[in-house]
Amino acid sequence: DRKYLGDEDAITTRLVSDLEVLNLHRTALNCLTLLKVYEIDFDESPVNRSEMIKRVLFLLFNIDDIPTYKLRPDLKDCEYVLGYFCETLMKRGEHLFSRDQFLIETQRCCHERLIDLETQVVFDVLYANNIITSYGNFFYFKFSYWVYYFAAQRMHHSTGFASYILEEMRYSHYPELIEFYTGIDRHRDDALKILIRDLSLSSSDVKEKCGLPDGLDPYRFAQWNTSDEMRKKMEDELIEGVKESNLPAVVKDKYADRYYDRSRPYDQTIRSILTENSFTRMMHTMRAASRALRNSDYVCPDIKRQLLAEIMVCWEQASKVLFVILPILAEDGYAQFDGAAFRLSNDFSKSPEERFLQILQVIPSNIVNWTKDDLFSQKMGPLLFDQINNADLSSLSKHELILMLIEQRPREWAKHVHKYITGIQKNSFYLLDIYQGLRAQYRYGYVSPSGLSEIEHLIKVSLTKHITGDRDPGVK
């Protein structure tokens, strides 16, 4: 009531995204904490979570509960010293520590760097605000993202620790750490260059195990065929407008939450470094790379293009892995590849033959859903549009990028989707998939009235092209 932050759907979407990434429970306290941070400067884009956490710390360290006879800790000093402490935790593979251990380690850092900081006050503030919590006679960071945030600060100050994390693909287990590290100044060329190299190696390993050739695209041979009855319905819809209007909020909420894992926030362990199978390693590395790219506004454009191109190669390799396991997945509803497990939801047919075709149809949208929240922000629009025009991009990867534009809708998205529609065949699977993606967003998306108008126009363009075969159907 006191301060208008923005559109309700935009705020809720951002809040859900931040709770998911920070691995927080959906409690009133956590929601209110983040909303308090949004009051300072709300941005629909999730690009700057490093700044968001810094604001949370600022709120905590500038409260009136610190006794007047104690020296108020400087936030920068706290981040530096806590980064030193979290480095020791991560290198030891530990998450429990005693109060004495905390004080000894942090005071050693202050002594080495000639910093004047009352580390007892730092501990008390962290404990009083549940950043640190007790476990018997020991303590631990209640949420693992605090360890990753302070460790990212340490990487920024210590080239030795930054090298330790970036070497041997250790970072692949800590995508949050890479997100915070690149978000500090949004100019981490060092991290992006290493990610480009490692992604190329990871995707090559998966390609070798997968054994499918470059350029494989089973969707080229798929046809969008419609009965006379369905064709008549499409023609009626073109004349009368799209009937399946935007659904009530309660239905959209259930749709958006259908894969939410309520148990995940209970796991706050700091992940150990393990030698992963190649596919799992590629997916972890791609996730870290996507977040790093999204945070790298000020990195050289050519480096950003190279990294996005490597991410697209990983999207294509992930699609091919699903092609490989498709027969088993259709038969058993469950399949494994190189340490990764896949299971069908309950939405598929009972017949293996029907399931085969159903799974094949949704592979592109699944790839997008697995990766879009790590890669996308509104600021990424120009880079995504640039990549869509890349002549070396495969037809499958280009299609998946277009699906992401439809779901996320950066500024000027409709122009690029329209251009894509004009370039594909009238009976192709790709046109059908675009049409279905637009219909899903029209029904289930949190879309403004102007956005709904854009989506409806593109739905009609898709239908008209399918019915008439016109390359670029106009309104008439």
Secondary structure, 3 states (H helix, E strand, C coil): CCCCCCCHHHHHHHHHHHHHHCCCCCCHHHHHHHHHHHHHCCCCCCCCHHHHHHHHHHHHHCCCCCCCCCCCCCHHHHHHHHHHHHHHHHHHCCCCECHHHHHHHHHHHHHHHCCCCCHHHHHHHHHHCCCEEEECCEEEECCHHHHHHHHHHHHHHCHHHHHHHHHHHHHHHCHHHHHHHHHCCCCCHHHHHHHHHHHHHHHHHHHHHHCCCCCCCHHHHCECCCCHHHHHHHHHHHHHCCCCCCCCHHHHHHHHCCCCCCCHHHCCCCCCCCCCCHHHHHHHHHHHHHHHHHCCCCCCHHHHHHHHHHHHHHHHHHHHHHHHHHHHHHHHCEEEECCEEEECCCCCCCCHHHHHHHHHHHHHHHHHHHHHHHHCCHHHHHHHHHHHCCCCCCHHHHHHHHHHHHHHCCCCHHHHHHHHHHCCCCCEHHHHHHHHHHHHHHHHCCCCHHHHHHHHHHHHHHHHHHHHCCCCCCCC
